[in-house]
Amino acid sequence: MVADGRVDREKLIELLTLGAEQEALDFKATLDFSNPKHQVEHVKDLLALMSLPAGGYIVVGVRNDGSLATDQPEIVEAHFDQAVLHAKVAGYVDGRLDLRSAVHVLTADDGSRRVAIIYAGPPPDLFPLVIRRSGEYTRDSGGQEVVFRVGQILVREGTATVALAPRHWSVLLSRYTEQVKAEARKDVDALVSRVVALLEQSESGGTAAPTPIDLGMNLSTFTIAANAITESRSASRLDDALREVASALVSDDGSTDDALDRAFVLALSTMLYGDEAQFARVIEVIADYYDSVPAIQDATSNTSPRERTSATAWREVAVRLYLLGAEAVRRRRWPQLRLLTLHPYDMSDSYGYSSWIRHALTSAARANVLDAEETQSGQTAALISRALNLATTAPDLVPDFPYPAIAVPSVLDDNPVLDALCQFDILWCLVAFVEGNAGHHFFPSSAAYDQRHSYPAFELVATDAAVRHALFPDSTDADVAQAIEVVADMGRRQSQHNPGFNWWDDLPDSVTRWMAQASR
């Protein structure tokens, strides 16, 4: 589950689709704040979620499986006002709080329901929240029940709330530790950035001086160096950088995600400022890493530690492919989008996947590393949600993403990156269906979101012949029309698994008219 601080309707649907509670997710059928027990227990759960590195969510108005609790008393919307919740929790602890909430009306077969989504983020000050006032209430039978005491620190352990124990300290202080490391590097990174910028600007004998590149640079400095290498059009310098990245990708020092970020910064740089040959070279290195991950059987469940490790590695590549694909959509880099889609993955001599994206999605779902558990909907929101969250923590992968990690708004309904992610999702599915050599393997993850984010991709393909030629150079318009019909139909069917969500409707008239003409 991605705890990203959003409390919009689509985030609520994403959480309900998980179908089960997790360490960072708690479902409650109802809450009555006029009941002292409910109030104190709720504060306890919120404080425990705040102990997690990224915080967590409480959803009120649903059963433990995420279905609407229509048999329970309905919640009072005013009780879940953000300011009201903040005041209730702040009275029990010292320190600043990050609490966000919203109430949405969802519909199921047995009626409508108001459902509250509450995000309890880690303390902005980074230090654990210590109880300064005991949480207690009077039992129906008489006497006081003490839920938590002065001086305690509450933490989340699995799906339970417990008092702090020595085993919890490493997780509890992880954000503070990362901040200390970041502060220690700040001056060094500033100096390195300045040196790299000066080298980029300097000239020697009419040729720009070679910009140094090192994986120890912070990501922003690495991005400056990568752009300089790309713009130099030097194949040898690009190969030198790629050799370093390739070596880091297969290292066992736990820095693979950092190396992946740098590989995709190089891919983004070559897409924006280089040529198709440079871009293809970077994608080749990333694909070599992907193919080097130990293979697992194509079974309905792959949950051994080794299988989960492989599936996690593939998932992290796919998340970054989505961000890169979103940038290709926004910058209209159609040949590059096609190339990053069509890396096949062979399971055997006779069977394989047309696209590594589909392979990664399938493997991660079966290994239960896409979300907590696979459900009927296939956890369609997970890959896009992870990509959107990565954009806030690694903004160099999305150069003009408007929301840094410290200022992610609670609602991203009109975010251009979410639109681009969903439209890339449709386009890679169409490309894999039409142009793939190993079978029609695709899955529209964007079905978890409102169709307004995705449908412009169908319109783009149907109304722009140049886009069709760039994405489907070896196919006819009739082939593309069939792909639109099949992908849209699967998206509609998948959207119907989302509780209380607006299902995908028919395609726009402009698309259906073109499809009819193309199919003649």
C-alpha positions in Angstrom: 0.0 0.0 0.0 1.2 3.5 -0.9 0.8 5.9 2.0 1.1 9.2 0.1 -1.1 11.5 2.1 -3.9 11.8 -0.5 -7.5 11.6 0.7 -9.3 12.1 -2.6 -12.0 9.8 -3.8 -9.7 7.8 -6.0 -7.3 7.2 -3.2 -10.2 5.9 -1.1 -11.2 3.5 -3.9 -7.6 2.4 -4.2 -7.5 1.5 -0.5 -10.9 -0.3 -0.5 -9.8 -2.4 -3.5 -7.0 -3.9 -1.4 -9.8 -5.9 0.3 -7.9 -6.3 3.6 -6.3 -4.4 6.4 -2.5 -3.9 6.5 0.0 -2.5 8.8 -0.6 1.0 7.4 -4.3 0.6 6.7 -7.2 0.1 9.2 -10.8 -0.4 8.2 -13.6 0.4 10.7 -17.4 -0.2 10.2 -18.4 2.9 12.1 -17.3 5.4 14.7 -19.5 7.3 17.2 -17.5 10.2 18.7 -20.2 10.7 21.3 -19.0 7.4 22.7 -15.9 8.0 24.9 -14.6 4.5 24.1 -14.7 5.1 20.4 -13.0 8.4 20.7 -10.1 7.2 22.8 -9.6 4.0 20.7 -9.6 6.1 17.6 -6.9 8.5 18.9 -4.8 5.4 19.9 -5.0 4.0 16.3 -4.1 7.3 14.7 -1.1 7.8 17.0 0.1 4.3 16.2 -0.1 4.9 12.4 1.9 8.1 12.9 4.8 5.9 14.1 5.2 4.3 10.6 7.9 5.9 8.3 5.2 7.1 5.8 2.2 7.1 8.1 -1.0 5.3 7.3 -4.8 5.4 6.8 -8.0 4.7 8.6 -11.1 4.2 6.6 -14.4 4.5 8.5 -17.7 3.1 7.1 -16.5 -0.2 5.7 -16.1 -3.8 6.8 -12.7 -5.6 7.2 -12.8 -6.6 3.5 -13.3 -3.0 2.3 -17.0 -3.4 1.4 -19.5 -0.8 2.6 -20.8 -1.4 6.1 -24.4 -0.6 5.2 -25.7 -2.6 8.3 -23.9 -0.2 10.7 -24.9 3.3 12.0 -23.8 5.9 9.4 -20.9 8.2 10.4 -21.5 11.9 11.2 -19.5 13.9 8.5 -18.8 16.8 10.9 -16.9 14.4 13.2 -14.3 13.8 10.5 -13.5 17.4 9.7 -9.8 17.8 9.5 -9.6 20.6 12.2 -11.9 18.6 14.5 -9.7 15.5 14.3 -6.6 17.5 14.8 -7.9 19.1 18.0 -8.9 15.7 19.4 -5.5 14.1 18.8 -3.4 17.1 19.7 -4.8 17.1 23.2 -3.0 13.9 24.0 0.5 14.4 22.7 3.3 16.9 22.4 4.5 17.8 18.9 3.1 18.8 15.5 0.7 16.6 13.7 0.0 15.8 10.0 -3.6 14.7 9.8 -5.7 14.9 6.7 -9.3 13.7 6.1 -12.2 13.7 3.8 -15.7 12.2 3.5 -17.0 10.7 0.3 -20.3 9.1 -0.6 -20.0 5.6 -2.2 -22.7 3.4 -3.6 -23.0 -0.4 -3.5 -25.8 -2.8 -4.5 -27.4 -2.5 -1.0 -27.3 1.3 -0.8 -25.1 4.4 -0.4 -22.8 5.3 2.4 -20.7 8.1 3.7 -17.1 6.8 4.1 -14.3 8.8 5.8 -10.7 8.5 4.8 -8.1 9.7 7.3 -4.4 10.0 6.7 -2.2 10.0 9.8 1.3 11.1 8.7 4.6 10.8 10.6 5.3 13.8 12.8 6.7 16.7 10.8 9.3 17.3 13.5 10.6 13.7 12.9 10.6 12.8 16.7 8.2 10.2 18.2 5.0 11.5 19.7 5.0 11.0 23.5 1.6 10.7 25.3 1.1 13.7 27.7 -2.5 12.9 28.8 -3.8 9.4 29.5 -6.6 8.1 27.3 -9.3 6.5 29.3 -13.1 6.1 29.5 -15.7 4.7 31.9 -16.8 1.2 31.3 -20.5 0.4 31.0 -20.1 -1.9 34.0 -18.3 0.9 36.0 -14.7 1.7 36.6 -12.1 3.3 34.4 -10.5 1.6 31.4 -7.0 3.0 30.6 -6.2 2.7 26.9 -2.9 4.5 26.9 -0.8 6.2 29.6 1.3 9.3 30.1 4.8 8.8 28.8 4.0 6.0 26.4 4.7 5.9 22.7 2.2 4.0 20.5 3.4 2.1 17.5 1.8 -0.1 14.8 2.8 -3.8 14.7 1.2 -5.7 11.9 -2.5 -4.7 12.1 -2.4 -4.1 15.9 -1.5 -1.1 18.1 1.0 -1.7 20.8 3.2 0.3 23.2 6.7 0.9 22.2 9.2 -1.9 22.8 13.0 -2.0 22.1 12.4 -3.9 18.8 10.5 -0.9 17.4 13.2 1.8 17.8 14.9 1.3 14.4 11.7 1.8 12.4 10.4 4.6 14.7 13.6 6.6 14.2 14.1 5.8 10.5 12.9 9.1 9.2 15.1 11.0 11.7 18.1 8.9 10.7 17.5 9.6 7.0 17.2 13.3 7.8 20.5 13.3 9.7 22.2 11.7 6.7 20.7 14.2 4.3 21.9 17.1 6.4 25.4 15.7 6.6 25.5 15.5 2.8 24.0 18.9 2.1 27.1 21.0 2.0 29.0 18.4 0.0 26.2 18.1 -2.5 26.0 21.8 -2.9 29.7 22.0 -3.6 29.6 19.1 -6.1 26.6 20.7 -7.9 28.5 23.9 -8.2 31.6 22.2 -9.6 29.5 20.2 -12.1 27.7 23.4 -13.2 31.0 25.2 -13.7 32.5 22.4 -15.7 29.4 22.3 -17.9 29.8 26.0 -18.6 33.6 26.0 -19.1 35.2 25.5 -22.5 38.7 24.3 -23.4 39.8 24.7 -27.0 36.3 25.3 -28.1 35.0 22.0 -26.6 33.0 21.8 -23.4 35.1 20.2 -20.6 34.0 16.7 -19.7 31.5 16.7 -16.9 32.3 14.2 -14.2 29.7 11.6 -13.3 29.6 9.6 -10.1 26.8 7.5 -8.6 27.6 9.0 -5.2 26.2 12.4 -6.5 22.8 13.3 -5.2 20.1 12.8 -7.8 19.8 16.5 -8.8 23.6 16.8 -9.4 23.6 13.5 -11.3 20.8 14.9 -13.5 23.0 18.0 -14.4 25.9 15.7 -15.3 23.6 13.3 -17.3 22.2 16.2 -19.3 25.7 17.5 -20.1 26.7 14.0 -21.3 23.6 13.6 -23.4 24.1 17.1 -25.1 27.8 16.4 -25.8 26.6 13.5 -28.1 29.6 11.5 -26.9 28.9 7.8 -27.2 32.0 7.0 -25.1 31.0 9.2 -22.2 27.5 7.8 -22.2 28.9 4.3 -22.3 31.2 5.1 -19.3 28.1 6.4 -17.3 26.1 3.3 -18.3 28.9 1.0 -17.2 28.8 2.5 -13.8 25.1 2.3 -13.6 25.0 -1.3 -14.8 27.6 -2.3 -12.2 25.6 -0.7 -9.4 22.4 -2.3 -10.5 23.8 -5.8 -9.9 25.6 -4.9 -6.6 24.5 -6.4 -3.3 24.9 -3.3 -1.2 21.2 -2.4 -1.1 21.6 0.6 -3.5 19.7 -0.9 -6.4 16.8 1.6 -6.2 19.3 4.5 -6.2 21.0 3.0 -9.3 17.7 2.5 -11.0 16.8 6.2 -10.4 20.1 7.2 -12.0 19.5 4.8 -15.0 16.1 6.3 -15.6 17.5 9.9 -15.2 19.9 8.9 -18.1 16.9 7.6 -20.0 14.9 10.7 -19.4 17.9 12.9 -20.4 18.4 11.1 -23.7 14.6 11.2 -24.4 14.4 15.0 -23.8 17.8 16.2 -25.1 19.4 13.4 -27.1 18.4 11.2 -30.0 16.7 7.9 -30.4 19.9 5.9 -30.5 21.1 7.3 -27.2 17.7 6.5 -25.6 17.8 2.9 -27.0 21.2 2.4 -25.6 20.0 3.3 -22.1 16.9 1.2 -22.3 19.1 -1.7 -23.4 21.1 -1.4 -20.2 17.9 -1.3 -18.1 16.5 -4.3 -20.0 19.7 -6.2 -19.4 19.3 -5.7 -15.7 15.7 -6.7 -15.8 16.5 -9.9 -17.6 19.3 -10.7 -15.2 16.9 -10.8 -12.2 16.6 -14.5 -11.3 13.6 -16.0 -13.1 10.6 -17.5 -11.3 7.9 -19.9 -12.5 4.8 -18.6 -14.2 2.5 -19.9 -11.5 -0.7 -18.5 -9.9 1.3 -17.8 -6.7 5.0 -17.0 -6.2 5.4 -16.1 -2.6 8.7 -17.7 -1.5 11.4 -15.1 -0.4 13.4 -15.6 -3.5 10.3 -15.2 -5.8 9.2 -12.1 -3.9 12.7 -10.6 -4.2 12.7 -11.1 -8.0 9.1 -9.8 -8.4 10.0 -6.7 -6.3 12.9 -5.9 -8.5 10.8 -6.1 -11.6 8.1 -4.0 -10.0 10.5 -1.2 -9.3 11.6 -1.2 -12.9 7.9 -1.1 -14.0 7.1 1.8 -11.7 9.9 3.9 -13.3 8.9 2.8 -16.8 5.5 4.3 -16.0 7.1 7.6 -15.0 9.3 7.6 -18.1 6.3 6.7 -20.2 4.3 9.6 -18.6 7.0 12.0 -19.7 7.0 10.5 -23.2 3.2 11.3 -23.3 3.7 14.8 -22.0 6.6 15.6 -24.4 5.0 13.6 -27.3 8.0 11.3 -27.7 6.1 8.5 -29.5 9.0 6.4 -30.9 10.5 6.3 -27.4 7.2 5.3 -25.8 6.9 2.4 -28.3 10.5 1.3 -27.6 10.2 1.3 -23.8 7.0 -0.8 -24.1 8.2 -3.5 -26.5 10.8 -5.3 -24.5 9.6 -8.9 -24.5 10.1 -11.3 -21.6 10.4 -15.0 -22.5 9.2 -17.6 -20.0 10.3 -20.5 -22.2 11.1 -21.3 -25.8 7.5 -21.3 -26.6 5.9 -18.8 -24.4 6.5 -15.2 -23.2 5.2 -11.7 -22.6 4.9 -9.1 -25.3 5.9 -6.4 -22.8 8.0 -6.4 -19.7 5.5 -4.1 -18.1 2.8 -6.8 -18.3 5.3 -9.4 -17.0 6.3 -7.1 -14.0 2.6 -6.4 -13.2 1.7 -10.1 -13.3 4.8 -11.3 -11.3 4.3 -8.6 -8.6 0.6 -9.4 -8.2 1.3 -13.2 -7.9 4.1 -12.6 -5.4 2.0 -10.3 -3.3 4.4 -7.4 -3.6 2.2 -5.2 -5.7 -0.3 -4.9 -2.8 -1.0 -6.9 0.3 -2.9 -9.6 -1.6 -4.3 -10.1 -5.1 -8.0 -9.5 -5.4 -10.5 -9.9 -8.2 -9.6 -6.4 -9.5 -6.0 -7.3 -9.9 -4.9 -4.3 -7.8 -5.1 -2.1 -10.8 -4.2 1.2 -9.0 -1.0 0.0 -7.4 1.5 0.6 -10.2 0.2 4.0 -11.0 -0.1 5.0 -7.4 3.5 3.9 -6.7 4.7 5.9 -9.7 2.8 9.0 -8.6 4.3 8.6 -5.1 7.9 8.2 -6.5 7.4 11.4 -8.4 7.2 13.3 -5.1 10.3 11.7 -3.7 12.5 11.7 -6.8 11.3 14.8 -8.7 14.3 14.6 -11.1 12.4 11.7 -12.7 9.6 14.1 -13.5 11.3 17.5 -14.1 8.3 19.8 -13.8 6.2 17.8 -11.3 4.4 20.6 -9.3 4.4 18.9 -5.9 7.6 18.2 -3.9 7.5 15.5 -1.3 7.0 18.1 1.5 4.0 19.7 -0.1 1.9 16.9 -1.6 -1.7 18.1 -1.6 -4.5 15.9 -0.2 -6.3 15.8 -3.5 -4.7 15.2 -6.9 -7.8 15.0 -9.0 -6.5 17.4 -11.6 -2.8 16.6 -11.5 -1.2 16.5 -15.0 1.2 13.7 -14.0 -1.7 11.4 -13.0 -3.3 12.2 -16.4 -0.1 11.3 -18.2 0.4 8.1 -16.2 -3.1 6.9 -17.1 -2.7 7.9 -20.7 0.6 6.1 -20.9 -1.1 3.1 -19.4 -3.6 3.0 -22.3 -1.0 3.6 -24.9 1.4 0.8 -23.8 -1.6 -1.6 -23.7 -2.5 -0.6 -27.3 1.1 -0.9 -28.5 1.6 -4.3 -26.8 -1.6 -5.6 -28.3 -1.0 -4.4 -31.8 2.8 -4.6 -32.1 3.8 -7.3 -29.6 5.4 -10.4 -31.0 4.7 -12.8 -28.1 0.9 -12.5 -27.8 -1.6 -9.9 -26.8 -0.5 -9.3 -23.2 -1.7 -6.1 -21.6 -3.6 -4.8 -18.6 -5.2 -1.3 -18.2 -4.3 -0.4 -14.7 -5.9 3.0 -15.2 -9.3 1.4 -14.9 -8.9 2.1 -11.2 -9.2 5.8 -12.0 -11.9 8.0 -13.5 -12.1 7.7 -17.3 -11.3 11.4 -17.7 -7.7 10.6 -16.9 -7.4 7.9 -19.6 -9.8 8.5 -22.4 -7.8 11.3 -24.0 -5.3 8.6 -25.0 -7.9 6.8 -27.1 -8.9 10.1 -28.7 -5.3 10.9 -29.5 -4.8 7.7 -31.3 -8.1 7.9 -33.2 -7.7 11.5 -34.3 -4.0 11.9 -35.0 -2.6 9.9 -37.9 1.0 10.9 -37.1 0.7 9.5 -33.6 -0.7 6.2 -35.0 2.2 6.0 -37.5 4.8 6.6 -34.8 3.3 4.1 -32.3 2.1 1.4 -34.8 4.4 1.7 -37.8 3.8 -2.0 -38.8 0.1 -2.1 -38.4 -3.1 -1.0 -40.2 -5.8 1.3 -38.9 -8.1 -1.7 -38.7 -5.6 -3.4 -36.3 -5.4 -0.2 -34.1 -9.2 0.1 -34.1 -9.5 -3.5 -32.9 -7.0 -2.8 -30.2 -8.9 0.2 -28.9 -12.1 -1.9 -28.8 -10.4 -4.7 -26.8 -8.4 -2.5 -24.4 -11.4 -0.2 -23.7 -13.7 -3.2 -23.1 -11.2 -4.7 -20.6 -10.9 -1.3 -18.9 -14.7 -1.0 -18.6 -15.0 -4.5 -17.1 -12.1 -3.9 -14.7 -13.6 -0.5 -13.6 -16.7 -2.4 -12.4 -14.7 -4.0 -9.6 -14.3 -0.6 -8.0 -16.9 -0.1 -5.2 -18.8 3.1 -5.4 -16.8 4.3 -8.3 -18.0 5.7 -11.6 -17.6 2.9 -14.1 -16.0 3.7 -17.5 -18.7 4.6 -20.0 -18.7 4.3 -23.8 -15.8 5.8 -25.7 -16.2 9.3 -27.1 -18.1 9.7 -30.3 -15.0 10.9 -32.2 -13.3 7.6 -31.3 -16.2 5.3 -32.2 -16.7 7.1 -35.5 -13.1 6.6 -36.4 -13.1 3.0 -35.4 -16.2 2.3 -37.6 -14.5 3.9 -40.6 -11.1 2.2 -40.0 -12.8 -1.2 -39.7 -14.5 -1.1 -43.1 
